[in-house]
């Protein structure tokens, strides 16, 4: 008996917002955005779509690929910083959409590291409790709803989407798909990636709305160094725990923050750039959704074979970070 990835799915909205479109909205340029971030376009959800709607589409694909029904799920975990509403949880809203009536549900907020945190929780539940058999984990974001479209420093970075994985117990495999993991956090830096208002410390008011304090804010120069150091350190811990080297890795799948961060992480880990999975040019930074989007593309494109090592890593507000080694 082992824990395996039974199915993967993803979804991105139809609307494409290009850098050239952004040139008409804020003082920026296609060349500047591509040079600084590697992003060429991103997907934007419609006004009618909420985060749970994006999650629903990704979950349907994962269920189909796993060949199971929603009623077989024991739990649903949604990682997101752009939930449908403060409460109830987006996971509960998704449960109703799916008809997963036997699943207990909760949201997990670890920003861009959310999917890794959620996979760790799901794996621990499956390992530790014999009654749990199948758990749906999602990273889902409608970041367009929390971005200030007049702030050229942030609005160029983010996009919408969802990625879903189903972890479950498997009779015919001896080794767990999650080989090693490392998670971390440092609350000292809570102010460099945040949405200031909307919680108990600064409840919504006419003043907070007028001051645009319900939008995402970021200290970009501080984030870069912290992100690279945290992800590299976490990856090295995981590789050491698993007893592997960079040569053993088929794909490094980092959170798709921006091209420069991805390149810096790969360089310090001595992983060739052509072994780093990147789709940030097409989707931008989709926070908790980004790793799931990458894994679904790897699966759809048959870009990994059974037994390949895939190294996942992420960094996000909190600060949070992590790395996870999975065997395909």
N, C-alpha and C positions, 0 to 999 in steps of 0.2 A: 504493500500500500504506500502510495506517495502522493504528493501534491503537485498537480500539473496545471498548465494553462490550457483550459479546454476550448476556449474560443476568444477571438479578438475582433473588435469592431471599431469603426470611427465614423465621424460625420463632420462635414463642414458646410456652412450655408452656401447658397448659390451665388450671392452677390460678391463680386471681386472689387476691391478698392485698390487701385494701383498708386504708385508713387506720383505718377503724372496727375492723377485725380487730387492727391493731397497738395500738389503745387497750387491748385486753385483755391484751397481752403486755408492754408497757413503759409508763412514765409519759409519755404524749404525748396529742395530740388531733388529730382530723381537721382542725380549723380551723388549728392551729399548723403542721401539715405542709404544708397547701395554701398558707398564707400565706408560709411560708419557702421552699418548694421548688417549688410548683406541682404536686406529685405527688398523685394521688388513689388510684392503685393500681399494682401491679406484678405480673409473672408469676413464679411460683416452680416450678422443675423438681421432679419427683418424686424420691424417694430412689433409684429405679432408673435415672434419667437422668444421664448424665455430659455434660460439655461436648461431647465428640465426637458424642453422640447428637443434640444440638441442632444442631450443625454439619451433620450428615448430612441432616437434614430441610431445612435452608436450601439446602444444596448440590444436593439433588435438584431443588428448584424452579428454581434457577438453571440447571441443566443442561437441564431441560425447556424453560425459556424461551429458552435459547440454541439448542435443537434439536440438541444434540450429546450424545455418549455419554461416560461417564467415561473410557473407554480412550483418548480423544482428548486428554486433559489431559497437558501436559508437566510441570506442577508444581502443587503444592498448598501454600499458605502460610496458616497459621492464626495469627491474632493473638488472644492471650488472656492473662489473668492468673490464670485459674482452670482450668488445663489438667487433663486426666484424671489425670496423674501426672508426677513430675519428669522421668522418661524411661521409655520412648521418647516421641517427640513425639506430640502429639495429631493432628498432620497425618498421621503414619504410621498411626495408628489409624483415622483417617478414610479414608485411602486404601484400606485393607482393606475397610471397610464399603461404599465406593462401587464397588470393583473397578477402581480407576484404576491399573492395574498398570504403566503406562508413566511415571507421574509421579514426579519426585523431590519430597521433602516436608521441610518444616521448620516449626517454630513461631517466631513473632516476638513479643517482649515489649516493648511500648512503652506499656503500660497503655491509657488511653482514646484515645490517639493511634495505637493499633496498626493500625487499618484503613488510615489514611492512609500510615503508614510502609510497610505491606505493598503498597499500590497503587503506591507509588513504586518499590519493589523490583521488582515484577512488570513494571511499564512499562519499567524499565531493562533487564530481562532480554529482553523482547520486542524492544525497539529495538536492543539491542546484539548479539544472537545470532540468526542466521537460522534455526537449527534449532528454536527455541522458537516455537510457534504459538498455544497456548491455556494460560492459567494461571488456576487457581481461587484466589481470595483470600477469606478469611473473617475476620470478627470474631465470636467466639463466647465466651459467658460463662455459667458457673453461679456467679454471685456469692453466691447464697444459701448456698453451701458454705464461704465464707470470711468471712462476716459474723457478728459476735457478736450474737445475737438478744436479748441483755440490754443492749446498748448503744444507747440511744435516739438518740444522735447520728449513728450510721451505719446502723443496720438499717432506718431509714425510707427510705433513699435508693435502695437498689439492687434490681435485678431481673435475671431470667435471659432469655437469648434469643440469637439468631444471625442474622447478615446475611452474604450471599454475593454476590460479583460474579465474573464470568468475563471476563477481558481477553483479547482475541485479535486476530490480524492479519486485516485486512479488505481485500479487493481493490478494492471499489467505493467507497472513501472516501479522499479526499486528505488530510484533516486529522485528526490524532490527537484523541481525545476528551479527553485531559488536556492542557490548554492551558498551564498554569503551575502550579508548586508551590513550597512553602517548608516546610522542616522544621527544628526546632530542639530543643535540650535544654540543661539546666543542672543538673549533678549537685550543685550547692551545696545544693539543697533536697530531697535524697533522703529526709529524715526526716519530711516533712510528709504524705506519702502512701506508705504502706508496709505490708508484712506483715513484722514483725521477725524471726520465727524460721522455721526449716525449710530454710535454706540452709547453706553451709559456715561462715559466720560464727557462726551460732547454730543448730547442729543440733538436731533434735527430741529432747526429753527429757521426763521427768516434770515437771520444773520449768517448761519452756516451755509445756507443755500446761496445767498448773495456773494459770499466769499469763496464759493466753489470748493468747499471743504469736504464734499462727498465724492470727489474725484480722486483717482490714484495719483500719488506724488512719488517722485523718485530722485535720489541724489546719485546721478549716473556715474560720476567719476569714482565715488566711494564704492558703489556696487561692483564695478568691474574687478578690482583687486580682491575684494572679499569673496566674490563668486568663484574666481579662478582658484584661489588658495583653498577654499572649502571643498570644492569638487575634486580637485587633484588629491588633497589629503584623504578624503573619504574613499576615492577609488583605490588609492594605494593600500589602505587598510583592508579593503575587500579582496584585492588581488593577493595580498599577503596571507589573509585568512584561508583563501581557497588554494594557495600554493601554485599560482599561475603567474605568467609574465605577460607583457604586452603582446608578445608573439602568438600567444594562445587565443587572443580575442578576435572573433570574426567581425563584430561591430561594436563600436563605442556609440551609445545612443544618449547624448546629453540633452537636457532641457534646452529647447531652441530659443535661447535668450537673444543672442545676436552672433553674427559670424565671427567677430573678433574674439569673443569669449570662447566659442567652440574651438577655434584654432589654437588659442593659448592653452586650453586644457589638454588638447591632443598632443601638442608639442611637448609639454612638460611630462606627459605620460609616455612619450616616445611611441605614440600610435600614429601611423601614417594617415594623412588627411583623407585618402580614398577609403579608409576603413572607419571613418566617422560619418554616421548617418545624419544628413542634413536636409531639412525641408523648410528651413526658416525663410528662404527666399520666396516661397510660395504662400506661406501661412502666417509669417511673422511670429511674434511671441504669443502663444496661446496658454501660457501659465500651466496649470495642472493638466491640461489636455495634451500638451506637446509630445510627451514620451509615448502616450497611447496612439497618437496619430502616426508617429514614426513606426511603431511596432506593427500597426495594421498594414502600413505600406510594405514593410519587410515581408510580412506574411503573404499579402496579395501578390507581390512580385517574386515570390519564391527566392528571396535573397539570402536565406539562411537554411542550412540543412540540420537534420536531427543530430543533436549532440554538440552543435556549435555554441560557443560561449558568447553571450551578449552582455556588455557592461552598461548599465543604466546609471545616470547621475543627474542630479538637479540641485538647484539653489534658488531660494526665494525669500520673500519677506518674513520677518520673525525675529532674527534671521533663522532660516531653516536650511538644511542641506542633507544630502544623503547619496549613497551609491548602493547598487544591488547587482549582483552577478547572477544571471539566469542561464540555464542550459536549455537550448531550443529543443 
